[in-house]
Amino acid sequence: MTKAEVVAEIANKTGLEKVDVQKTVEAFMDTVKNSLVKGENVYLRGFGSFIIKERAEKTGRNISKNTTIIIPAHCIPAFKPAKEFVTEVKESVKV
């Protein structure tokens, strides 16, 4: 599902204009992104958490040059779904 499809779905369910919904969705994404940049996690009860994961320094290989490189420690954004969210998806989606 694309952002445009999400906006259209929310607009249909709420009766709001697509332009207003799009501004709200983009404001939400900007808020989450800015919070993570500042080092603050975002918790949405019943949905999940946008968190920062710390990756330790590790050794990697450059296969084309056949050399060893050091990958420095760094942080990455991650999403951790809530237990209710995981349970609902497991029960409804059959592979």
Residue pairs with C-beta under 8 A, 6 or more apart in sequence:
1 9
3 25
6 25
7 18
7 21
7 22
7 25
8 18
10 16
10 21
10 25
11 17
11 18
11 21
14 21
31 42
32 42
32 50
35 41
35 42
35 50
36 42
36 50
36 52
36 77
39 52
41 49
41 50
41 51
41 52
42 49
42 50
42 51
43 49
44 50
44 82
45 82
46 82
46 84
46 85
47 81
47 82
47 85
48 79
48 80
48 81
48 82
48 85
49 79
49 80
49 82
50 77
50 78
50 79
51 77
51 78
51 79
51 80
52 75
52 76
52 77
52 78
53 75
53 76
53 77
53 78
54 73
54 74
54 75
55 73
55 74
55 75
55 76
56 73
57 70
57 71
57 72
57 73
58 70
58 71
59 68
59 69
59 70
59 71
60 68
60 69
60 70
60 71
61 67
61 68
61 69
62 68
62 69
81 89
